[in-house]
Amino acid sequence: MSSFKEFMDEIENSPTQAIPTTDLTIPAIKTALALATVGFLKPFSFSNDEKEKFSEEVSSLIQDKSFLAELSDEIAVPLEGESENEFVSRSTNALRRILYEKFNIKNE
């Protein structure tokens, strides 16, 4: 199995930028991430401009090659006997942990 970084590089370099066996594309994921980030910030007292700026920073960060390499190294390949759902959950937790560290967010 290839690393997450290699997987993302393949998608990014493909003509459609679509994730295999889905209808998801990189631009669609970026848009969804931006909307989710703004939604996540709703309870906090940030202006819309601040929310949009933060969303753009997160989107930019997750496209950064060094960030993808760090995430790829963190999640590696699925563990022996690990289900797809368990792998996705572990990967999501790793992504959340790295983003919290990058943006100095306390996990309470």
PELIN-V506002 format. One record per residue. N is the residue number from 1. PSI is psi in whole degrees, -180 to 180 (NA if undefined). Layout:
N:PSI ; N:PSI
//
This chain:
1:142 ; 2:166 ; 3:167 ; 4:-41 ; 5:-45 ; 6:-41 ; 7:-48 ; 8:-37 ; 9:-42 ; 10:-43 ; 11:-46 ; 12:-35 ; 13:-5 ; 14:154 ; 15:-36 ; 16:-14 ; 17:35 ; 18:145 ; 19:130 ; 20:142 ; 21:17 ; 22:173 ; 23:7 ; 24:139 ; 25:162 ; 26:-48 ; 27:-38 ; 28:-39 ; 29:-41 ; 30:-44 ; 31:-45 ; 32:-41 ; 33:-43 ; 34:-45 ; 35:-41 ; 36:-39 ; 37:-45 ; 38:-42 ; 39:-38 ; 40:-33 ; 41:-7 ; 42:-44 ; 43:-15 ; 44:155 ; 45:69 ; 46:146 ; 47:163 ; 48:-37 ; 49:-41 ; 50:-40 ; 51:-44 ; 52:-41 ; 53:-45 ; 54:-43 ; 55:-44 ; 56:-38 ; 57:-43 ; 58:-46 ; 59:-43 ; 60:-43 ; 61:-45 ; 62:-10 ; 63:-11 ; 64:133 ; 65:-41 ; 66:-34 ; 67:-46 ; 68:-38 ; 69:-42 ; 70:-46 ; 71:-43 ; 72:-44 ; 73:-38 ; 74:-44 ; 75:-27 ; 76:-144 ; 77:164 ; 78:141 ; 79:156 ; 80:127 ; 81:1 ; 82:129 ; 83:167 ; 84:-43 ; 85:-40 ; 86:-40 ; 87:-45 ; 88:-43 ; 89:-45 ; 90:-41 ; 91:-41 ; 92:-43 ; 93:-39 ; 94:-44 ; 95:-46 ; 96:-46 ; 97:-45 ; 98:-44 ; 99:-41 ; 100:-43 ; 101:-46 ; 102:-35 ; 103:12 ; 104:47 ; 105:130 ; 106:131 ; 107:107 ; 108:NA
//
